[in-house]
Amino acid sequence: MIKTANWITSSFDIDDSAAEFIRKFTIDKNVVSAILTVTAVGVYDAYLNGKRIGDFILAPGCTAYNKRLQYQTYDISDMLCENNEIVITVGKGWHRSRMSENRPEINTNPCAVIAEIEIIYEDGTKEVIQTDETWYFRKSKVVFNDIWDGETYDASLNDFAEMTVNIVDLDKDILIPQEGEIICEQEILYPKELIITPKGEKVIDFGQEITGYIAFTVNAKKGDKVELSCAEVLDRDGNFYNANYRSAKSKMIYICCEGEQSYKPRFTFYGFRYIRLDSYAGEIDLTKICAVAVYSDMKRSGYIRTSNEKLNKLFSNTLWSQRDNFLDIPTDCPQRDERMGWTGDAQVFAKTACYNYNAKKFFGKWLGDLRAEQRENGSIPDTVPNFWKIMRSSTAWGDAMTIIPWQLYLMYGDKKDLEDNFDAMKKWVDFMTNDSLDKYLWTCADDSDKKWRKHYGDWLALDAPSGSYRGITSDNFIASAFYAYSTEILVKAGKVIGKDMSEYEELYRNIVSTFKKTFTKYSTQTECVLALYFNLTDKKEETAKQLNDMIVSNGNKLQTGFVGTPYLLYALSENGYTDTAYNLLLQEEYPSWLYEVNHGATTIWEHWDGIREDGTFWSDDMNSYNHYSYGAVIDWIYSVAGGIKPDKAGFDGVIIEPYPTDRIEWFKTEYNSRYGKIVSKWTNTDNGVKYEIETPVPAKIIINGEERIVYAGKYEFM
């Protein structure tokens, strides 16, 4: 057991360098099996006899480190020889980088590793090699590493001397087996072009924004330097621009040894499309430079293809934003001095995420961190892991604790997702109940004069007053609406796993009744959306018409932010305004999803006008070009435009109810459920709409209001 091994650390402070921990051992018998179990304070990679063990990048991943630290196991049976040397190199990672400085109980832990090798021999004997005082330590040639700032590798250095290690008393009770998907190298992208900017800078465009790093090979002299900087966009003059990275240096620096050599970072990641060559050793050979995408190793499950290439590009952009921000935790962005697991972003995107990829294991692990970070009073911090030590708990952000487990259950049909999280879901609902000024609502005192209030409101909504990040929708309206929604989910979840939910059923009825009495008029698009989608109005027809009129009078344009946008198209299509939903989806003027496409986006932007019509930027302060939240529209495309949705949890039963439009010639949606492939395609023909359906299980097919029950198979309808 790894918990009987010792935590070992360096015998002196290595500052920003990475440390190597070394053990040499001899084998003189035939080996049946050999298993390495290992984790670290920081991030590590391990080499046995010069060969890398496994393909987990940035192991052991990112967790609520004071409560949970994953360890990994690797089969190294075929890597052993007579004389062996294992080298485990540990970088700072999330644990000890700048991003966790607000959590000294995490950040100030020393660089450390704990490991064991269990060898079973052919003669039936067993040998266990554990981290202890027989290991050695030395500084590595990674002389600087930080998640935000990048990595510096000095290949010109000679190997450092080996020194003794110290045994350190660190918590072993927090050690848990690997829960999430491992992080792996994925796509390889090659330079699209080398640009000489108006300022004379040399910039490589890879044509796609990714999360990962650069790999290159150079022929250089000892002491030559390769220094690279990252950017998402060029400015309107075509010059390199990364002021929106804020304080994150995001640099790759490599100091060369003599001759031909290759390098790629090991202990950090970057978000970029463009790379500026601040210095480069020798000739620039684009065939020897590539970008490596790195993200959690999820299996692709969803596909959308249409006759509208701009819509296809929107889907591609959403996929890339998910890949780029699903690096062990669901981050808001992968590039600036943030990269946090924002709960609000994750919950609005969860449904889309589960259509695009099998995200069950990914979210299952992160929900463990939500539970670990949940406070005794039931509140959920706005970021998880809570590296910034944010003490408040906002509506629509903390609701990740109810919404995501329920979404996992609907998509994958596993009751364990509800059982594991039910107590935490209940605590969240109880927190809202106890935190309110008014019974059966979630209300708080008016603190509108403060920049950072209790709640984020309808974050980045376009009806925001000048200079504000939040829309004008009332915080109390939003909070009370989500209070009702989370309570409804809790009741449903409890019933699925056999709980008596009568108390919370009564609570839910009272919340809805009080909401309807309190909020009798709606003044924003988001208020109409939430009242409709969360079933909080008795005047659905009137409210839907009001929402539709608001959009039409605004030039078929939305004004919603992070809270209203994910449900906007549903609120329209579920209430007879599917044409208006399509008008929004296919809108190309600002603000719209296709506006970004028309302005060269390869991922989803944080702001509808991240790049304005005149080429200027929204701001340097908070302007990510890789922020998946508004990509939540894709789940409407799967489930309404394509019409694929579960009739029973986990797609035990399927509903296929597509809604075509004559503005798109053909539209194909595919989802690979646990039972097999579900396909919905519609095509506008001279004789009407042709439907092509494929289902692996019995399905309910609804076309133009006509319902058909079919068995597994392929079908065509006109």
MIDOTOR-611072 format. One record per residue (C-alpha): y negated, z, x negated; residue in one letter. Coordinates in steps of 0.05 Angstrom, whole numbers, padded with zeros to 5 digits, always signed. Layout:
# residues N
YZXa;...
//
This chain:
# residues 718
+00000+00000+00000m;-00068-00019-00026i;-00095+00048-00004k;-00055+00082-00059t;-00091+00040-00112a;-00156+00062-00143n;-00225+00034-00133w;-00248+00013-00203i;-00318-00005-00225t;-00355-00026-00288s;-00370+00027-00340s;-00444+00009-00341f;-00495-00022-00294d;-00488-00098-00293i;-00551-00109-00252d;-00550-00178-00219d;-00491-00205-00258s;-00420-00214-00233a;-00366-00171-00264a;-00296-00190-00285e;-00238-00141-00277f;-00177-00159-00319i;-00104-00138-00324r;-00051-00167-00370k;+00023-00157-00356f;+00090-00184-00378t;+00150-00205-00336i;+00220-00210-00365d;+00261-00217-00301k;+00270-00269-00247n;+00219-00259-00191v;+00238-00264-00118v;+00167-00252-00092s;+00100-00228-00115a;+00043-00209-00068i;-00029-00194-00088l;-00069-00150-00041t;-00143-00144-00059v;-00214-00131-00035t;-00281-00114-00066a;-00349-00084-00057v;-00385-00150-00059g;-00350-00217-00058v;-00295-00238-00105y;-00251-00293-00130d;-00186-00283-00167a;-00151-00324-00221y;-00081-00316-00247l;-00067-00349-00314n;-00129-00392-00306g;-00112-00417-00236k;-00150-00397-00173r;-00112-00353-00124i;-00122-00378-00053g;-00180-00417-00024d;-00220-00362+00010f;-00293-00373-00009i;-00336-00310-00010l;-00277-00263+00003a;-00271-00211+00033p;-00324-00237+00081g;-00379-00202+00118c;-00367-00140+00160t;-00400-00074+00180a;-00383-00049+00111y;-00393+00025+00123n;-00339+00022+00177k;-00296-00040+00162r;-00277-00076+00098l;-00224-00130+00102q;-00170-00138+00048y;-00131-00202+00035q;-00060-00216+00014t;-00037-00276-00028y;+00032-00300-00047d;+00029-00310-00122i;+00104-00317-00134s;+00100-00388-00161d;+00041-00372-00206m;+00074-00321-00251l;+00101-00333-00321c;+00124-00289-00378e;+00055-00267-00401n;+00004-00261-00346n;-00070-00246-00339e;-00105-00234-00273i;-00181-00237-00271v;-00219-00215-00209i;-00293-00231-00212t;-00339-00194-00165v;-00408-00217-00143g;-00460-00181-00101k;-00446-00218-00035g;-00475-00191+00029w;-00456-00120+00009h;-00503-00112-00049r;-00554-00168-00042s;-00627-00166-00021r;-00608-00177+00051m;-00577-00107+00057s;-00631-00068+00021e;-00649-00031+00085n;-00579-00001+00085r;-00575+00040+00020p;-00510+00071+00042e;-00481+00001+00036i;-00526-00034-00014n;-00524+00020-00068t;-00448+00022-00073n;-00427-00001-00142p;-00393-00067-00157c;-00320-00049-00148a;-00250-00076-00135v;-00185-00048-00108i;-00120-00087-00116a;-00046-00084-00123e;+00009-00133-00143i;+00077-00120-00114e;+00133-00157-00150i;+00205-00159-00123i;+00256-00180-00175y;+00322-00215-00166e;+00360-00153-00187d;+00331-00115-00128g;+00281-00074-00168t;+00207-00071-00151k;+00144-00065-00194e;+00075-00048-00169v;+00013-00060-00211i;-00048-00026-00182q;-00121-00021-00202t;-00128+00040-00247d;-00153+00059-00316e;-00107+00008-00350t;-00151-00049-00325w;-00210-00076-00366y;-00279-00100-00347f;-00328-00149-00378r;-00392-00183-00356k;-00384-00254-00332s;-00425-00316-00345k;-00452-00310-00275v;-00515-00275-00299v;-00549-00274-00231f;-00525-00279-00159n;-00554-00263-00091d;-00541-00289-00021i;-00614-00307-00009w;-00636-00325-00079d;-00577-00364-00107g;-00537-00363-00171e;-00549-00372-00246t;-00490-00388-00291y;-00498-00389-00367d;-00442-00430-00397a;-00475-00425-00466s;-00456-00352-00473l;-00395-00329-00512n;-00344-00288-00475d;-00364-00215-00468f;-00324-00159-00498a;-00273-00124-00454e;-00290-00052-00438m;-00257+00005-00401t;-00267+00013-00326v;-00287+00074-00286n;-00248+00099-00227i;-00297+00110-00169v;-00289+00150-00106d;-00302+00100-00050l;-00276+00102+00021d;-00206+00074+00031k;-00201+00091+00105d;-00247+00033+00122i;-00198-00018+00093l;-00168-00064+00146i;-00124-00127+00141p;-00159-00194+00145q;-00180-00206+00218e;-00224-00267+00218g;-00216-00339+00197e;-00223-00347+00122i;-00283-00384+00094i;-00264-00450+00061c;-00293-00511+00029e;-00294-00565+00082q;-00330-00633+00081e;-00354-00665+00016i;-00420-00703+00023l;-00446-00752-00029y;-00518-00769-00042p;-00549-00817+00007k;-00607-00834-00039e;-00648-00809-00097l;-00721-00803-00076i;-00782-00802-00121i;-00833-00766-00078t;-00908-00780-00078p;-00915-00718-00123k;-00865-00749-00172g;-00809-00700-00155e;-00737-00723-00160k;-00702-00706-00094v;-00632-00722-00071i;-00621-00734+00004d;-00551-00720+00028f;-00567-00746+00097g;-00541-00684+00133q;-00561-00611+00132e;-00503-00567+00112i;-00486-00497+00091t;-00452-00495+00023g;-00470-00513-00047y;-00476-00569-00099i;-00421-00588-00147a;-00437-00632-00207f;-00411-00656-00274t;-00458-00668-00333v;-00451-00686-00406n;-00501-00641-00441a;-00520-00603-00503k;-00514-00528-00509k;-00575-00495-00477g;-00594-00554-00432d;-00611-00532-00362k;-00596-00558-00292v;-00642-00525-00241e;-00638-00544-00167l;-00679-00523-00107s;-00661-00531-00033c;-00698-00557+00028a;-00683-00577+00099e;-00738-00628+00109v;-00791-00667+00072l;-00864-00661+00093d;-00901-00716+00129r;-00922-00746+00062d;-00850-00748+00039g;-00856-00689-00009n;-00806-00634-00019f;-00818-00575+00028y;-00784-00507+00032n;-00840-00458+00048a;-00800-00442+00112n;-00747-00408+00067y;-00799-00353+00060r;-00779-00306+00004s;-00710-00336-00007a;-00711-00371-00074k;-00648-00410-00058s;-00639-00435-00129k;-00580-00462-00168m;-00588-00454-00244i;-00536-00476-00295y;-00546-00468-00370i;-00500-00516-00406c;-00451-00509-00462c;-00434-00569-00507e;-00401-00632-00478g;-00378-00652-00409e;-00375-00595-00359q;-00373-00582-00285s;-00403-00528-00242y;-00409-00504-00171k;-00433-00435-00147p;-00381-00382-00131r;-00418-00322-00101f;-00472-00350-00055t;-00486-00404-00004f;-00545-00448+00013y;-00572-00485+00073g;-00600-00553+00055f;-00603-00627+00065r;-00648-00642+00005y;-00640-00619-00067i;-00698-00623-00116r;-00679-00633-00188l;-00727-00585-00221d;-00692-00600-00287s;-00629-00639-00301y;-00588-00646-00365a;-00580-00719-00387g;-00579-00780-00342e;-00576-00770-00266i;-00510-00799-00245d;-00505-00794-00169l;-00430-00808-00172t;-00421-00740-00206k;-00461-00699-00156i;-00438-00678-00087c;-00452-00627-00033a;-00395-00582-00010v;-00397-00556+00062a;-00371-00484+00069v;-00355-00449+00134y;-00301-00409+00172s;-00236-00447+00177d;-00234-00459+00252m;-00193-00513+00286k;-00233-00567+00323r;-00218-00568+00397s;-00273-00607+00433g;-00298-00679+00430y;-00354-00716+00466i;-00368-00790+00460r;-00413-00831+00504t;-00447-00899+00507s;-00513-00864+00491n;-00518-00858+00415e;-00575-00808+00418k;-00532-00762+00461l;-00476-00771+00411n;-00523-00750+00356k;-00543-00688+00395l;-00469-00670+00399f;-00461-00682+00324s;-00522-00639+00310n;-00493-00582+00351t;-00426-00586+00316l;-00461-00583+00248w;-00504-00524+00269s;-00442-00487+00291q;-00405-00503+00226r;-00466-00484+00184d;-00477-00418+00220n;-00405-00397+00231f;-00396-00372+00161l;-00354-00310+00177d;-00409-00284+00223i;-00450-00323+00274p;-00516-00328+00237t;-00582-00350+00265d;-00596-00395+00205c;-00564-00408+00137p;-00625-00420+00092q;-00683-00371+00095r;-00687-00297+00078d;-00649-00278+00142e;-00579-00307+00156r;-00565-00249+00203m;-00513-00243+00258g;-00563-00244+00315w;-00527-00222+00378t;-00572-00261+00427g;-00560-00327+00392d;-00485-00315+00390a;-00478-00297+00464q;-00516-00357+00491v;-00476-00404+00447f;-00407-00372+00455a;-00383-00419+00510k;-00404-00481+00472t;-00373-00453+00409a;-00306-00443+00444c;-00306-00514+00471y;-00323-00544+00403n;-00275-00502+00361y;-00220-00451+00372n;-00267-00392+00360a;-00221-00337+00386k;-00204-00308+00319k;-00274-00317+00292f;-00307-00280+00350f;-00250-00229+00354g;-00265-00205+00284k;-00341-00204+00296w;-00332-00164+00360l;-00298-00112+00317g;-00363-00107+00279d;-00402-00102+00344l;-00359-00043+00364r;-00368-00012+00296a;-00444-00019+00299e;-00450+00005+00371q;-00487+00071+00374r;-00462+00133+00409e;-00509+00121+00468n;-00477+00052+00478g;-00534+00010+00452s;-00520-00051+00409i;-00565-00070+00350p;-00598-00138+00353d;-00562-00160+00289t;-00490-00147+00270v;-00475-00127+00217p;-00540-00089+00222n;-00564-00102+00151f;-00637-00096+00172w;-00624-00029+00205k;-00657-00052+00270i;-00659+00009+00315m;-00677-00023+00382r;-00629-00058+00430s;-00656-00117+00470s;-00632-00146+00535t;-00595-00212+00528a;-00581-00193+00456w;-00539-00131+00468g;-00505-00166+00525d;-00463-00202+00473a;-00418-00141+00480m;-00398-00162+00551t;-00410-00237+00552i;-00370-00257+00491i;-00305-00219+00506p;-00307-00247+00577w;-00318-00317+00550q;-00259-00310+00503l;-00215-00289+00561y;-00237-00347+00604l;-00224-00398+00548m;-00161-00369+00517y;-00130-00326+00572g;-00114-00267+00526d;-00124-00200+00561k;-00125-00166+00493k;-00195-00192+00483d;-00215-00150+00543l;-00172-00090+00526e;-00200-00086+00456d;-00271-00089+00479n;-00270-00056+00548f;-00294+00013+00526d;-00351-00017+00487a;-00369-00062+00546m;-00371-00001+00591k;-00413+00037+00541k;-00464-00020+00540w;-00470-00020+00616v;-00476+00056+00616d;-00531+00051+00563f;-00572+00005+00608m;-00561+00052+00667t;-00586+00112+00627n;-00643+00077+00591d;-00681+00053+00652s;-00744+00082+00683l;-00720+00059+00752d;-00651+00069+00783k;-00609+00006+00791y;-00656-00034+00747l;-00668-00037+00672w;-00742-00024+00665t;-00786+00003+00610c;-00859+00021+00600a;-00908-00036+00592d;-00921-00044+00517d;-00947-00115+00521s;-01001-00099+00471d;-00949-00091+00416k;-00924-00149+00375k;-00852-00124+00375w;-00834-00094+00442r;-00769-00064+00466k;-00742-00132+00487h;-00751-00202+00459y;-00762-00230+00529g;-00753-00305+00538d;-00758-00316+00463w;-00796-00378+00442l;-00807-00402+00513a;-00860-00455+00520l;-00899-00418+00573d;-00917-00366+00521a;-00990-00349+00513p;-01023-00375+00450s;-01000-00338+00388g;-00940-00306+00422s;-00866-00316+00407y;-00845-00295+00477r;-00852-00329+00544g;-00889-00299+00603i;-00826-00281+00642t;-00827-00206+00654s;-00784-00165+00607d;-00763-00121+00665n;-00741-00181+00705f;-00698-00208+00648i;-00669-00139+00631a;-00652-00124+00703s;-00620-00192+00713a;-00576-00184+00652f;-00560-00112+00673y;-00531-00142+00737a;-00495-00198+00699y;-00462-00151+00649s;-00442-00103+00703t;-00410-00160+00742e;-00372-00181+00680i;-00349-00110+00667l;-00321-00105+00737v;-00284-00170+00730k;-00257-00151+00662a;-00234-00083+00686g;-00196-00113+00744k;-00160-00162+00698v;-00133-00106+00655i;-00116-00060+00714g;-00174-00011+00714k;-00203+00023+00776d;-00272-00009+00779m;-00295+00019+00846s;-00351+00060+00813e;-00379-00001+00778y;-00369-00046+00838e;-00415+00002+00875e;-00463+00002+00817l;-00465-00074+00816y;-00479-00078+00891r;-00537-00030+00883n;-00565-00067+00824i;-00564-00133+00861v;-00594-00102+00924s;-00649-00068+00885t;-00664-00130+00844f;-00672-00172+00907k;-00720-00120+00938k;-00760-00113+00873t;-00766-00185+00850f;-00784-00224+00912t;-00824-00280+00880k;-00811-00323+00818y;-00867-00350+00775s;-00830-00382+00716t;-00774-00432+00705q;-00733-00377+00672t;-00741-00329+00731e;-00715-00383+00778c;-00658-00399+00730v;-00634-00327+00723l;-00640-00312+00797a;-00598-00373+00812l;-00546-00370+00757y;-00534-00295+00763f;-00532-00299+00840n;-00591-00252+00848l;-00627-00287+00905t;-00611-00297+00979d;-00658-00356+00979k;-00618-00403+00935k;-00641-00468+00968e;-00714-00447+00965e;-00709-00422+00893t;-00672-00484+00869a;-00726-00528+00900k;-00780-00486+00867q;-00745-00494+00800l;-00738-00569+00810n;-00810-00576+00831d;-00833-00537+00770m;-00795-00585+00725i;-00817-00648+00760v;-00890-00627+00762s;-00885-00613+00687n;-00864-00685+00674g;-00790-00672+00678n;-00796-00623+00621k;-00772-00552+00610l;-00812-00491+00591q;-00753-00443+00580t;-00736-00405+00516g;-00674-00373+00487f;-00659-00335+00552v;-00670-00388+00604g;-00649-00452+00570t;-00573-00439+00565p;-00568-00433+00641y;-00622-00483+00662l;-00579-00545+00674l;-00527-00503+00710y;-00579-00473+00756a;-00599-00544+00775l;-00531-00578+00781s;-00499-00521+00819e;-00554-00525+00871n;-00559-00599+00885g;-00605-00623+00829y;-00557-00655+00780t;-00604-00715+00772d;-00659-00668+00748t;-00610-00636+00699a;-00595-00705+00671y;-00670-00720+00667n;-00677-00659+00623l;-00616-00676+00581l;-00639-00747+00569l;-00713-00732+00562q;-00740-00759+00495e;-00811-00733+00496e;-00828-00663+00471y;-00800-00614+00490p;-00728-00639+00493s;-00662-00642+00457w;-00670-00716+00443l;-00741-00707+00416y;-00708-00673+00356e;-00658-00730+00350v;-00715-00780+00350n;-00749-00741+00294h;-00689-00744+00248g;-00654-00678+00263a;-00583-00671+00237t;-00576-00600+00265t;-00608-00561+00322i;-00679-00535+00311w;-00705-00465+00324e;-00768-00493+00357h;-00773-00551+00404w;-00831-00575+00361d;-00806-00555+00292g;-00836-00622+00271i;-00895-00645+00313r;-00911-00716+00332e;-00961-00721+00275d;-00908-00698+00225g;-00937-00628+00214t;-00893-00567+00221f;-00893-00511+00272w;-00904-00459+00218s;-00878-00433+00151d;-00865-00365+00182d;-00806-00376+00228m;-00785-00449+00231n;-00711-00462+00219s;-00683-00531+00226y;-00612-00504+00233n;-00610-00456+00292h;-00555-00469+00342y;-00581-00431+00403s;-00610-00491+00441y;-00544-00527+00427g;-00516-00485+00483a;-00531-00545+00528v;-00466-00575+00503i;-00423-00530+00546d;-00457-00560+00608w;-00438-00629+00581i;-00365-00608+00574y;-00359-00571+00640s;-00406-00609+00687v;-00421-00679+00660a;-00349-00684+00635g;-00324-00635+00687g;-00272-00599+00645i;-00267-00525+00661k;-00213-00472+00670p;-00188-00459+00740d;-00150-00399+00713k;-00164-00361+00649a;-00139-00397+00586g;-00134-00463+00624f;-00070-00440+00658d;-00100-00482+00713g;-00152-00537+00703v;-00209-00563+00745i;-00235-00632+00728i;-00298-00646+00766e;-00342-00696+00730p;-00413-00713+00751y;-00431-00783+00728p;-00500-00814+00723t;-00519-00887+00725d;-00563-00875+00664r;-00502-00874+00618i;-00452-00931+00617e;-00391-00889+00598w;-00378-00817+00581f;-00314-00786+00551k;-00300-00712+00543t;-00238-00682+00510e;-00216-00610+00503y;-00153-00588+00468n;-00129-00526+00505s;-00070-00483+00485r;-00028-00527+00532y;-00051-00593+00504g;-00105-00646+00510k;-00149-00651+00572i;-00189-00716+00578v;-00243-00736+00627s;-00275-00804+00622k;-00320-00840+00671w;-00347-00910+00666t;-00399-00945+00709n;-00371-01013+00731t;-00393-01068+00778d;-00345-01039+00829n;-00368-00967+00823g;-00349-00910+00777v;-00280-00912+00744k;-00249-00844+00727y;-00194-00836+00674e;-00163-00767+00673i;-00110-00735+00629e;-00083-00664+00639t;-00026-00626+00606p;-00018-00579+00665v;-00026-00584+00741p;-00099-00595+00756a;-00150-00596+00812k;-00189-00661+00807i;-00253-00664+00847i;-00289-00731+00852i;-00348-00741+00899n;-00328-00678+00935g;-00257-00702+00948e;-00204-00655+00920e;-00137-00677+00893r;-00081-00634+00865i;-00043-00670+00810v;+00014-00655+00762y;+00010-00662+00687a;-00002-00734+00667g;-00053-00790+00664k;-00091-00816+00725y;-00143-00868+00744e;-00190-00866+00803f;-00246-00910+00830m;
//
